[in-house]
């Protein structure tokens, strides 16, 4: 049992009124997510809409996430994900609502699902809203979504917003782009790397190049939680480094008040029941 909080920093959920997401064709329920967290001893998860929520109905998903964060206070937190093609006013208003009223912790820019050039004016609408609301932005990176998902595309963004934390979801997602994501994080200290989809060997390389302070464990889907956790066990990290990657970095970056679970007591109680 870890003494530090374990935080899954990137997890998707679709519209509760739909069977599956319109882009990626999968979804899951809050109950399934909580069950997977309990099974794998994950204290907290930060939920975000799937990319198929690309119209104004995304407000329904944001509200659904907020309701879950209230039902599981300290265990579920929220992320806003607003398609910038919907217009500057809506983007600003919905991001502000999510941060100021729903206490969401960061904003996702899904370059793949929405076909967004990260250097475009509409992408800058998202960055501006994040800066104004003092929350980080997570951006989709990887070979799926090129050219808009190439880590190097965010060079001007990192320079234009030096005080805005930028999280590279999937840290490039494949060999060439993972290397590029690491190079970007070495160059810009406001870039963080999310471990979803990245191979263990490159997570280790990122830890050695950038340090453990800017790596964030994430699973994306409940079935991937065991893999996401095991990956951090396979990179030669010290206990201090593991604590940072598995949760402490997320707590500090996003200002999370995590309800740390007493997994040992729960296991003992379950054993007594048997």
Backbone as CSV, one residue per row, in Angstrom:
resi,resn,N_x,N_y,N_z,CA_x,CA_y,CA_z,C_x,C_y,C_z
1,UNK,0.845,-1.198,0.000,0.000,0.000,0.000,0.878,1.245,0.000
2,UNK,0.656,2.124,-0.969,1.442,3.359,-1.057,1.003,4.349,0.013
3,UNK,1.975,5.011,0.630,1.661,6.021,1.635,1.293,7.347,0.986
4,UNK,1.675,7.517,-0.259,1.364,8.738,-1.012,0.085,8.518,-1.827
5,UNK,-0.590,9.591,-2.223,-1.789,9.419,-3.047,-1.436,8.951,-4.453
6,UNK,-2.219,8.044,-4.982,-2.068,7.581,-6.363,-3.176,8.229,-7.184
7,UNK,-2.765,8.975,-8.220,-3.708,9.773,-9.006,-3.616,9.388,-10.477
8,UNK,-4.735,8.994,-11.041,-4.855,8.752,-12.479,-5.201,10.096,-13.121
9,UNK,-4.227,10.700,-13.793,-4.370,12.083,-14.217,-5.027,12.327,-15.546
10,UNK,-5.521,11.286,-16.216,-6.081,11.464,-17.569,-6.989,10.282,-17.841
11,UNK,-8.296,10.520,-17.770,-9.265,9.438,-17.935,-10.498,10.006,-18.626
12,UNK,-10.993,9.284,-19.628,-12.113,9.777,-20.437,-13.449,9.191,-20.002
13,UNK,-14.479,9.998,-20.184,-15.845,9.508,-20.011,-16.734,10.219,-21.026
14,UNK,-17.676,9.475,-21.594,-18.552,10.042,-22.613,-19.850,10.569,-22.037
15,UNK,-20.728,10.966,-22.936,-22.043,11.475,-22.542,-22.865,10.338,-21.934
16,UNK,-23.391,10.516,-20.729,-24.150,9.422,-20.085,-25.428,9.063,-20.826
17,UNK,-25.859,9.931,-21.750,-27.075,9.662,-22.510,-26.811,8.917,-23.820
18,UNK,-25.545,8.575,-24.069,-25.181,7.865,-25.297,-24.524,6.536,-24.951
19,UNK,-24.705,5.536,-25.829,-24.117,4.220,-25.591,-22.604,4.248,-25.743
20,UNK,-22.117,5.066,-26.689,-20.682,5.138,-26.915,-20.320,6.482,-27.518
21,UNK,-19.055,6.809,-27.447,-18.563,8.062,-27.978,-18.667,8.075,-29.500
22,UNK,-18.944,9.256,-30.060,-19.156,9.359,-31.499,-17.864,9.301,-32.306
23,UNK,-16.733,9.552,-31.697,-15.459,9.508,-32.407,-14.706,8.215,-32.133
24,UNK,-14.540,7.868,-30.845,-13.712,6.719,-30.477,-14.519,5.463,-30.182
25,UNK,-15.823,5.594,-30.116,-16.737,4.454,-30.001,-16.508,3.614,-28.756
26,UNK,-16.239,4.275,-27.627,-16.196,3.584,-26.348,-16.524,4.562,-25.243
27,UNK,-16.947,4.021,-24.155,-17.233,4.815,-22.968,-17.361,3.859,-21.796
28,UNK,-17.547,4.415,-20.623,-17.779,3.602,-19.426,-18.489,4.456,-18.396
29,UNK,-19.000,3.826,-17.366,-19.768,4.532,-16.355,-18.887,4.952,-15.189
30,UNK,-19.413,5.863,-14.377,-18.711,6.280,-13.157,-18.511,5.075,-12.240
31,UNK,-19.515,4.224,-12.141,-19.425,3.044,-11.273,-18.284,2.130,-11.711
32,UNK,-18.138,1.937,-13.029,-17.045,1.101,-13.528,-15.690,1.720,-13.195
33,UNK,-15.607,3.025,-13.290,-14.349,3.719,-12.999,-13.996,3.577,-11.520
34,UNK,-14.963,3.796,-10.653,-14.714,3.672,-9.215,-14.329,2.239,-8.861
35,UNK,-14.998,1.262,-9.449,-14.655,-0.150,-9.181,-13.218,-0.439,-9.591
36,UNK,-12.815,0.074,-10.757,-11.446,-0.160,-11.231,-10.436,0.552,-10.342
37,UNK,-10.777,1.737,-9.864,-9.897,2.452,-8.941,-9.709,1.650,-7.660
38,UNK,-10.803,1.148,-7.117,-10.722,0.372,-5.879,-9.929,-0.911,-6.067
39,UNK,-10.148,-1.574,-7.180,-9.463,-2.843,-7.455,-7.952,-2.640,-7.564
40,UNK,-7.549,-1.468,-8.074,-6.126,-1.207,-8.319,-5.513,-0.217,-7.336
41,UNK,-6.273,0.131,-6.291,-5.800,1.014,-5.229,-5.355,2.384,-5.765
42,UNK,-6.213,2.955,-6.591,-6.021,4.314,-7.100,-6.906,5.243,-6.278
43,UNK,-6.302,6.243,-5.680,-7.050,7.124,-4.781,-7.940,8.114,-5.523
44,UNK,-7.446,8.666,-6.638,-8.191,9.714,-7.335,-8.019,9.594,-8.836
45,UNK,-9.034,10.046,-9.564,-9.013,10.074,-11.025,-9.529,11.423,-11.497
46,UNK,-8.865,11.968,-12.518,-9.313,13.231,-13.119,-9.991,12.900,-14.437
47,UNK,-11.293,13.153,-14.510,-12.102,12.783,-15.670,-12.208,13.925,-16.676
48,UNK,-12.247,13.549,-17.959,-12.453,14.521,-19.030,-13.359,13.923,-20.091
49,UNK,-14.097,14.772,-20.823,-14.945,14.256,-21.909,-14.109,13.603,-23.001
50,UNK,-14.714,12.636,-23.689,-14.091,12.050,-24.863,-14.155,13.029,-26.035
51,UNK,-13.330,12.791,-27.035,-13.241,13.722,-28.157,-14.496,13.839,-28.986
52,UNK,-15.365,12.823,-28.945,-16.592,12.878,-29.716,-17.587,13.904,-29.221
53,UNK,-17.362,14.402,-28.000,-18.224,15.463,-27.481,-17.719,16.783,-28.074
54,UNK,-18.049,17.004,-29.334,-17.467,18.127,-30.053,-18.438,19.257,-30.352
55,UNK,-19.625,19.217,-29.718,-20.560,20.320,-29.862,-20.948,20.815,-28.470
56,UNK,-21.955,21.651,-28.399,-22.277,22.271,-27.109,-22.881,21.309,-26.100
57,UNK,-23.199,20.092,-26.559,-23.685,19.078,-25.619,-22.593,18.661,-24.641
58,UNK,-21.359,19.110,-24.881,-20.281,18.796,-23.944,-20.589,19.352,-22.556
59,UNK,-21.448,20.357,-22.480,-21.826,20.890,-21.162,-22.501,19.808,-20.318
60,UNK,-23.236,18.894,-20.975,-23.886,17.802,-20.250,-22.842,16.868,-19.633
61,UNK,-21.765,16.617,-20.376,-20.707,15.747,-19.859,-19.981,16.439,-18.714
62,UNK,-19.722,17.737,-18.875,-19.093,18.488,-17.787,-19.943,18.422,-16.520
63,UNK,-21.259,18.565,-16.678,-22.151,18.503,-15.514,-22.132,17.099,-14.894
64,UNK,-22.074,16.088,-15.762,-22.029,14.697,-15.286,-20.755,14.448,-14.469
65,UNK,-19.636,14.965,-14.953,-18.374,14.833,-14.225,-18.446,15.569,-12.896
66,UNK,-19.034,16.753,-12.918,-19.169,17.517,-11.672,-20.008,16.751,-10.649
67,UNK,-21.118,16.160,-11.092,-21.960,15.382,-10.178,-21.167,14.223,-9.572
68,UNK,-20.326,13.586,-10.394,-19.489,12.493,-9.884,-18.470,13.013,-8.871
69,UNK,-17.943,14.210,-9.128,-16.960,14.782,-8.197,-17.592,15.120,-6.858
70,UNK,-18.881,15.392,-6.862,-19.589,15.658,-5.612,-19.957,14.363,-4.902
71,UNK,-20.317,13.358,-5.682,-20.676,12.057,-5.096,-19.450,11.340,-4.543
72,UNK,-18.290,11.566,-5.188,-17.039,10.936,-4.749,-16.005,12.030,-4.496
73,UNK,-16.322,12.868,-3.529,-15.465,14.021,-3.235,-14.071,13.567,-2.820
74,UNK,-13.075,14.191,-3.437,-11.700,13.837,-3.149,-11.181,12.659,-3.942
75,UNK,-12.062,12.002,-4.695,-11.652,10.857,-5.503,-11.847,11.112,-6.997
76,UNK,-12.879,11.868,-7.349,-13.128,12.237,-8.745,-12.969,13.751,-8.883
77,UNK,-12.191,14.157,-9.878,-12.006,15.560,-10.211,-12.308,15.746,-11.696
78,UNK,-12.495,16.989,-12.116,-12.934,17.245,-13.483,-11.958,18.016,-14.338
79,UNK,-12.086,17.792,-15.644,-11.341,18.500,-16.684,-12.336,18.998,-17.730
80,UNK,-12.171,20.217,-18.182,-12.999,20.745,-19.265,-12.374,20.403,-20.607
81,UNK,-13.207,20.110,-21.606,-12.716,19.847,-22.956,-13.708,20.461,-23.938
82,UNK,-13.385,21.633,-24.453,-14.305,22.401,-25.296,-13.702,22.566,-26.687
83,UNK,-14.425,22.110,-27.704,-13.976,22.231,-29.086,-13.858,23.715,-29.455
84,UNK,-12.647,24.188,-29.782,-12.488,25.616,-30.060,-13.176,26.084,-31.327
85,UNK,-13.599,25.138,-32.194,-14.359,25.517,-33.383,-15.735,26.079,-33.022
86,UNK,-16.163,25.912,-31.792,-17.476,26.391,-31.358,-17.498,27.889,-31.110
87,UNK,-16.357,28.548,-31.189,-16.337,30.001,-31.095,-15.728,30.526,-29.814
88,UNK,-15.094,31.672,-29.945,-14.358,32.272,-28.829,-15.231,32.479,-27.602
89,UNK,-16.420,33.015,-27.796,-17.276,33.340,-26.649,-17.679,32.090,-25.880
90,UNK,-18.143,31.048,-26.607,-18.563,29.824,-25.922,-17.383,29.150,-25.233
91,UNK,-16.242,29.104,-25.918,-15.052,28.481,-25.333,-14.681,29.158,-24.021
92,UNK,-14.640,30.483,-24.041,-14.254,31.220,-22.832,-15.280,31.024,-21.719
93,UNK,-16.556,31.120,-22.072,-17.615,31.014,-21.063,-17.657,29.618,-20.443
94,UNK,-17.525,28.575,-21.263,-17.647,27.215,-20.729,-16.413,26.831,-19.914
95,UNK,-15.234,27.218,-20.373,-14.035,26.941,-19.579,-14.098,27.678,-18.256
96,UNK,-14.519,28.934,-18.289,-14.642,29.719,-17.056,-15.669,29.103,-16.116
97,UNK,-16.804,28.648,-16.669,-17.827,27.996,-15.838,-17.258,26.747,-15.181
98,UNK,-16.555,25.934,-15.968,-16.034,24.678,-15.434,-15.016,24.925,-14.318
99,UNK,-14.184,25.932,-14.493,-13.142,26.207,-13.495,-13.715,26.916,-12.280
100,UNK,-14.474,27.969,-12.519,-14.937,28.813,-11.416,-16.125,28.223,-10.663
101,UNK,-17.035,27.539,-11.386,-18.240,27.016,-10.743,-18.152,25.524,-10.418
102,UNK,-17.477,24.762,-11.279,-17.425,23.311,-11.087,-16.103,22.844,-10.485
103,UNK,-15.161,23.774,-10.301,-13.854,23.479,-9.694,-13.050,22.470,-10.509
104,UNK,-13.134,22.551,-11.844,-12.341,21.670,-12.695,-10.879,22.105,-12.644
105,UNK,-9.986,21.149,-12.861,-8.572,21.352,-12.543,-7.701,21.727,-13.728
106,UNK,-8.101,21.374,-14.940,-7.365,21.809,-16.121,-8.268,21.683,-17.343
107,UNK,-7.715,22.014,-18.513,-8.486,22.021,-19.755,-7.771,21.142,-20.775
108,UNK,-8.537,20.394,-21.570,-7.961,19.531,-22.607,-8.211,20.135,-23.986
109,UNK,-7.165,20.210,-24.788,-7.269,20.569,-26.201,-6.992,19.311,-27.004
110,UNK,-8.043,18.762,-27.643,-7.900,17.489,-28.362,-7.637,17.780,-29.842
111,UNK,-6.360,17.899,-30.172,-5.973,18.259,-31.537,-6.434,17.232,-32.566
112,UNK,-6.469,15.951,-32.178,-6.889,14.887,-33.089,-8.388,14.906,-33.326
113,UNK,-9.175,14.808,-32.281,-10.621,14.660,-32.414,-11.268,15.867,-33.083
114,UNK,-10.693,17.043,-32.847,-11.318,18.273,-33.353,-10.600,18.873,-34.547
115,UNK,-9.478,18.300,-34.962,-8.747,18.841,-36.095,-8.295,20.274,-35.854
116,UNK,-7.528,20.478,-34.769,-7.144,21.827,-34.366,-5.640,22.025,-34.497
117,UNK,-5.239,22.998,-35.297,-3.844,23.405,-35.364,-3.512,24.109,-34.054
118,UNK,-2.547,23.590,-33.274,-2.272,24.184,-31.964,-1.692,25.590,-32.026
119,UNK,-1.292,26.026,-33.220,-0.770,27.385,-33.358,-1.809,28.349,-33.919
120,UNK,-3.041,27.878,-34.106,-4.087,28.699,-34.725,-4.736,29.642,-33.719
121,UNK,-5.471,30.608,-34.248,-6.167,31.568,-33.388,-7.172,30.880,-32.476
122,UNK,-7.869,29.843,-33.003,-8.887,29.202,-32.162,-8.235,28.413,-31.030
123,UNK,-7.062,27.835,-31.281,-6.342,27.156,-30.197,-5.908,28.167,-29.148
124,UNK,-5.498,29.343,-29.605,-5.080,30.386,-28.669,-6.245,30.880,-27.817
125,UNK,-7.475,30.732,-28.326,-8.642,31.033,-27.482,-8.638,30.155,-26.239
126,UNK,-8.280,28.870,-26.429,-8.236,27.926,-25.305,-7.115,28.303,-24.343
127,UNK,-5.930,28.585,-24.869,-4.811,28.952,-24.002,-5.122,30.229,-23.226
128,UNK,-5.747,31.191,-23.906,-6.090,32.450,-23.230,-7.043,32.198,-22.069
129,UNK,-8.044,31.331,-22.312,-9.011,31.025,-21.255,-8.332,30.307,-20.092
130,UNK,-7.383,29.436,-20.396,-6.645,28.745,-19.336,-5.814,29.735,-18.528
131,UNK,-5.118,30.622,-19.220,-4.287,31.609,-18.534,-5.126,32.524,-17.665
132,UNK,-6.273,32.943,-18.184,-7.147,33.836,-17.427,-7.717,33.149,-16.195
133,UNK,-7.942,31.845,-16.297,-8.519,31.098,-15.171,-7.465,30.378,-14.333
134,UNK,-6.196,30.568,-14.695,-5.062,30.043,-13.922,-5.129,28.525,-13.773
135,UNK,-5.352,27.828,-14.897,-5.330,26.362,-14.908,-4.447,25.881,-16.055
136,UNK,-3.833,24.706,-15.912,-3.010,24.151,-16.988,-3.853,23.712,-18.182
137,UNK,-3.167,23.454,-19.294,-3.808,22.885,-20.476,-3.127,21.565,-20.814
138,UNK,-3.932,20.543,-21.110,-3.431,19.271,-21.620,-3.697,19.239,-23.112
139,UNK,-2.705,18.801,-23.902,-2.858,18.748,-25.350,-2.587,17.331,-25.840
140,UNK,-3.379,16.903,-26.805,-3.174,15.575,-27.389,-1.945,15.601,-28.281
141,UNK,-1.012,14.662,-28.058,0.153,14.515,-28.929,0.288,13.066,-29.358
142,UNK,0.913,12.851,-30.521,1.132,11.496,-30.991,0.977,11.396,-32.493
143,UNK,1.311,10.243,-33.080,1.217,10.069,-34.529,-0.219,10.094,-35.024
144,UNK,-1.178,9.705,-34.186,-2.585,9.781,-34.542,-3.037,11.233,-34.299
145,UNK,-3.164,11.961,-35.404,-3.541,13.368,-35.329,-2.538,14.293,-35.988
146,UNK,-1.487,13.718,-36.586,-0.495,14.544,-37.263,-1.144,15.297,-38.438
147,UNK,-0.654,16.533,-38.701,0.506,17.205,-38.110,0.197,17.984,-36.832
148,UNK,-1.096,18.105,-36.488,-1.456,18.992,-35.380,-1.057,18.443,-34.017
149,UNK,-0.749,17.154,-33.948,-0.419,16.520,-32.670,1.083,16.294,-32.489
150,UNK,1.893,16.875,-33.350,3.346,16.743,-33.251,3.849,17.640,-32.123
151,UNK,4.619,17.112,-31.171,5.060,17.920,-30.027,5.732,19.236,-30.409
152,UNK,6.530,19.225,-31.473,7.228,20.442,-31.874,6.313,21.575,-32.276
153,UNK,5.062,21.247,-32.639,4.094,22.287,-32.999,3.799,23.212,-31.821
154,UNK,4.110,22.754,-30.616,3.796,23.547,-29.425,4.951,24.448,-28.987
155,UNK,5.983,24.521,-29.801,7.114,25.385,-29.464,6.683,26.847,-29.299
156,UNK,5.953,27.430,-30.267,5.535,28.825,-30.061,4.571,28.994,-28.893
157,UNK,3.778,27.972,-28.615,2.825,28.052,-27.497,3.581,28.115,-26.174
158,UNK,4.573,27.243,-26.015,5.374,27.235,-24.790,6.093,28.566,-24.602
159,UNK,6.494,29.187,-25.707,7.195,30.469,-25.616,6.231,31.623,-25.369
160,UNK,5.044,31.567,-25.975,4.059,32.642,-25.803,3.390,32.605,-24.434
161,UNK,3.346,31.413,-23.824,2.709,31.245,-22.508,3.696,30.574,-21.547
162,UNK,4.764,31.253,-21.185,5.801,30.619,-20.355,5.331,30.236,-18.958
163,UNK,4.246,30.862,-18.484,3.732,30.554,-17.148,2.568,29.568,-17.173
164,UNK,2.203,29.089,-18.371,1.096,28.147,-18.513,1.636,26.723,-18.555
165,UNK,1.324,25.888,-17.563,1.741,24.481,-17.642,1.044,23.793,-18.812
166,UNK,1.819,23.101,-19.643,1.309,22.394,-20.818,1.632,20.916,-20.643
167,UNK,0.589,20.094,-20.579,0.793,18.657,-20.395,0.661,17.966,-21.737
168,UNK,1.690,17.251,-22.166,1.633,16.471,-23.396,0.988,15.126,-23.093
169,UNK,-0.294,14.984,-23.423,-0.933,13.680,-23.297,-0.216,12.694,-24.212
170,UNK,0.101,11.529,-23.694,0.767,10.434,-24.416,2.250,10.706,-24.686
171,UNK,2.752,11.831,-24.232,4.157,12.242,-24.432,4.704,11.857,-25.801
172,UNK,3.900,12.152,-26.824,4.299,11.868,-28.200,3.801,10.542,-28.737
173,UNK,3.576,9.571,-27.856,2.862,8.354,-28.219,3.591,7.304,-29.043
174,UNK,4.742,7.604,-29.608,5.489,6.612,-30.392,6.946,7.051,-30.446
175,UNK,7.801,6.160,-30.950,9.242,6.358,-30.833,9.705,7.761,-31.226
176,UNK,9.540,8.141,-32.488,10.074,9.417,-32.958,9.465,10.583,-32.212
177,UNK,8.155,10.574,-32.054,7.488,11.707,-31.414,7.686,11.708,-29.904
178,UNK,7.900,10.539,-29.298,8.219,10.515,-27.876,9.568,11.181,-27.633
179,UNK,10.525,10.890,-28.484,11.822,11.547,-28.385,11.650,13.065,-28.496
180,UNK,10.827,13.480,-29.450,10.601,14.903,-29.654,9.918,15.530,-28.446
181,UNK,8.963,14.812,-27.852,8.292,15.318,-26.652,9.283,15.508,-25.514
182,UNK,10.199,14.561,-25.363,11.219,14.672,-24.317,12.120,15.871,-24.598
183,UNK,12.521,16.049,-25.859,13.365,17.197,-26.209,12.653,18.506,-25.883
184,UNK,11.349,18.551,-26.163,10.568,19.760,-25.870,10.528,20.022,-24.367
185,UNK,10.331,18.966,-23.587,10.278,19.135,-22.126,11.637,19.540,-21.567
186,UNK,12.713,19.069,-22.204,14.046,19.508,-21.781,14.243,20.996,-22.060
187,UNK,13.668,21.465,-23.152,13.861,22.861,-23.562,12.963,23.817,-22.796
188,UNK,11.720,23.382,-22.499,10.743,24.276,-21.869,10.306,23.682,-20.530
189,UNK,10.529,24.420,-19.459,10.229,23.862,-18.143,8.750,23.966,-17.775
190,UNK,7.908,24.503,-18.682,6.464,24.503,-18.439,5.772,23.344,-19.149
191,UNK,6.540,22.416,-19.721,5.965,21.246,-20.384,6.090,20.026,-19.475
192,UNK,4.969,19.328,-19.306,4.883,18.108,-18.512,4.544,16.939,-19.440
193,UNK,4.874,15.720,-19.023,4.679,14.547,-19.856,3.752,13.542,-19.176
194,UNK,2.700,13.164,-19.893,1.687,12.216,-19.436,2.060,10.840,-19.994
195,UNK,2.026,9.804,-19.165,2.588,8.502,-19.538,1.671,7.605,-20.359
196,UNK,0.430,7.994,-20.628,-0.467,7.124,-21.388,0.091,6.847,-22.783
197,UNK,0.029,5.593,-23.188,0.437,5.091,-24.511,1.937,5.064,-24.730
198,UNK,2.719,5.671,-23.868,4.170,5.686,-24.055,4.786,4.375,-23.576
199,UNK,5.770,3.871,-24.303,6.467,2.656,-23.910,7.296,2.890,-22.644
200,UNK,7.410,1.836,-21.849,8.145,1.935,-20.584,9.536,2.529,-20.767
201,UNK,10.258,2.074,-21.790,11.640,2.500,-21.971,11.746,4.005,-22.205
202,UNK,10.702,4.589,-22.831,10.747,6.024,-23.081,10.263,6.824,-21.875
203,UNK,9.421,6.224,-21.064,9.072,6.862,-19.796,10.326,6.950,-18.930
204,UNK,11.103,5.868,-18.934,12.363,5.895,-18.187,13.305,6.955,-18.762
205,UNK,13.398,7.017,-20.084,14.273,8.002,-20.720,13.819,9.419,-20.365
206,UNK,12.506,9.625,-20.311,11.986,10.940,-19.938,12.353,11.278,-18.494
207,UNK,12.231,10.281,-17.616,12.582,10.505,-16.217,14.052,10.877,-16.076
208,UNK,14.904,10.218,-16.834,16.334,10.489,-16.761,16.686,11.843,-17.369
209,UNK,15.960,12.248,-18.417,16.276,13.484,-19.125,15.671,14.710,-18.464
210,UNK,14.426,14.585,-18.009,13.672,15.731,-17.498,13.584,15.718,-15.979
211,UNK,13.646,14.524,-15.393,13.423,14.371,-13.965,12.023,13.887,-13.689
212,UNK,11.808,13.313,-12.535,10.493,12.756,-12.183,9.455,13.833,-11.910
213,UNK,9.873,15.064,-11.664,8.954,16.124,-11.244,7.924,16.509,-12.301
214,UNK,8.191,16.199,-13.571,7.267,16.615,-14.639,6.672,15.434,-15.400
215,UNK,6.623,14.274,-14.745,5.952,13.114,-15.313,4.673,12.831,-14.526
216,UNK,3.617,12.484,-15.246,2.307,12.272,-14.640,1.734,10.937,-15.097
217,UNK,1.489,10.045,-14.146,0.886,8.753,-14.466,-0.568,8.953,-14.868
218,UNK,-0.980,8.227,-15.905,-2.374,8.284,-16.332,-2.735,7.003,-17.061
219,UNK,-4.030,6.681,-17.098,-4.475,5.411,-17.669,-5.389,5.565,-18.874
220,UNK,-6.219,6.591,-18.913,-7.144,6.889,-20.007,-8.417,6.053,-19.979
221,UNK,-8.334,4.785,-19.584,-9.502,3.912,-19.495,-9.274,2.916,-18.367
222,UNK,-10.348,2.466,-17.750,-10.227,1.582,-16.582,-9.432,0.313,-16.860
223,UNK,-9.601,-0.249,-18.053,-8.899,-1.489,-18.362,-7.391,-1.281,-18.467
224,UNK,-6.957,-0.037,-18.589,-5.534,0.255,-18.725,-4.876,0.640,-17.403
225,UNK,-5.646,0.729,-16.326,-5.075,1.144,-15.046,-3.967,0.202,-14.577
226,UNK,-4.161,-1.131,-14.607,-3.061,-2.006,-14.159,-1.788,-1.809,-14.983
227,UNK,-1.951,-1.597,-16.286,-0.796,-1.381,-17.158,-0.098,-0.073,-16.798
228,UNK,-0.888,0.979,-16.592,-0.326,2.295,-16.280,0.479,2.259,-14.983
229,UNK,-0.021,1.531,-13.998,0.682,1.430,-12.714,1.931,0.566,-12.828
230,UNK,1.816,-0.581,-13.510,2.951,-1.489,-13.666,4.077,-0.817,-14.448
231,UNK,3.710,0.008,-15.418,4.702,0.705,-16.226,5.674,1.486,-15.346
232,UNK,5.158,2.141,-14.305,6.019,2.949,-13.430,6.897,2.055,-12.563
233,UNK,6.467,0.817,-12.346,7.301,-0.141,-11.599,8.463,-0.663,-12.434
234,UNK,8.411,-0.442,-13.749,9.378,-1.066,-14.659,10.440,-0.111,-15.187
235,UNK,10.536,1.089,-14.620,11.446,2.078,-15.206,12.635,2.398,-14.307
236,UNK,12.806,1.610,-13.243,13.942,1.817,-12.375,13.839,3.053,-11.499
237,UNK,12.634,3.482,-11.211,12.436,4.673,-10.382,12.666,4.346,-8.912
238,UNK,13.214,5.310,-8.179,13.314,5.175,-6.728,11.924,5.342,-6.134
239,UNK,11.773,5.047,-4.862,10.472,5.228,-4.225,10.053,6.701,-4.249
240,UNK,10.997,7.589,-4.091,10.693,9.019,-4.143,10.219,9.431,-5.537
241,UNK,10.883,8.918,-6.557,10.479,9.225,-7.926,9.104,8.635,-8.237
242,UNK,8.878,7.397,-7.793,7.574,6.764,-8.009,6.464,7.569,-7.347
243,UNK,6.699,8.037,-6.144,5.690,8.813,-5.426,5.307,10.067,-6.208
244,UNK,6.295,10.719,-6.804,6.027,11.919,-7.590,5.216,11.600,-8.842
245,UNK,5.670,10.589,-9.589,5.014,10.266,-10.856,3.610,9.723,-10.632
246,UNK,3.433,8.888,-9.616,2.144,8.231,-9.387,1.103,9.133,-8.748
247,UNK,1.513,10.270,-8.193,0.468,11.101,-7.593,0.883,12.462,-7.092
248,UNK,2.057,12.553,-6.508,2.432,13.819,-5.873,2.530,14.967,-6.866
249,UNK,3.006,14.690,-8.084,3.091,15.748,-9.088,1.709,16.279,-9.457
250,UNK,0.756,15.368,-9.628,-0.604,15.777,-9.981,-1.237,16.593,-8.860
251,UNK,-1.030,16.168,-7.623,-1.586,16.905,-6.479,-1.057,18.329,-6.463
252,UNK,0.246,18.480,-6.689,0.851,19.811,-6.647,0.454,20.651,-7.852
253,UNK,0.514,20.068,-9.054,0.228,20.816,-10.276,-1.213,21.287,-10.339
254,UNK,-2.152,20.424,-9.943,-3.563,20.734,-10.081,-4.218,21.216,-8.788
255,UNK,-3.473,21.208,-7.692,-4.043,21.637,-6.419,-5.152,20.717,-5.934
256,UNK,-4.891,19.419,-5.963,-5.916,18.434,-5.602,-5.963,18.197,-4.095
257,UNK,-7.165,18.101,-3.570,-7.379,17.689,-2.185,-7.875,16.243,-2.232
258,UNK,-6.934,15.316,-2.282,-7.245,13.904,-2.511,-7.675,13.226,-1.209
259,UNK,-8.724,12.437,-1.310,-9.164,11.612,-0.195,-8.346,10.318,-0.213
260,UNK,-7.200,10.343,0.464,-6.311,9.177,0.471,-6.997,8.015,1.166
261,UNK,-7.105,6.916,0.461,-7.802,5.751,0.981,-6.888,4.904,1.878
262,UNK,-7.487,4.284,2.881,-6.742,3.360,3.741,-6.936,1.952,3.178
263,UNK,-6.129,1.635,2.171,-6.313,0.362,1.481,-6.018,-0.822,2.395
264,UNK,-5.077,-0.669,3.283,-4.753,-1.764,4.201,-5.931,-2.119,5.086
265,UNK,-6.631,-1.115,5.607,-7.802,-1.370,6.448,-8.910,-2.009,5.655
266,UNK,-9.082,-1.564,4.403,-10.115,-2.142,3.567,-9.832,-3.604,3.257
267,UNK,-8.568,-3.917,2.999,-8.193,-5.307,2.733,-8.419,-6.184,3.979
268,UNK,-8.088,-5.615,5.151,-8.282,-6.371,6.406,-9.764,-6.634,6.641
269,UNK,-10.600,-5.610,6.383,-12.041,-5.761,6.580,-12.611,-6.807,5.629
270,UNK,-12.121,-6.792,4.379,-12.588,-7.785,3.410,-12.184,-9.195,3.819
271,UNK,-10.964,-9.305,4.373,-10.496,-10.614,4.833,-11.340,-11.121,6.001
272,UNK,-11.725,-10.210,6.903,-12.560,-10.573,8.048,-13.929,-11.052,7.585
273,UNK,-14.470,-10.384,6.536,-15.771,-10.766,6.008,-15.740,-12.160,5.408
274,UNK,-14.562,-12.509,4.838,-14.440,-13.857,4.255,-14.410,-14.921,5.361
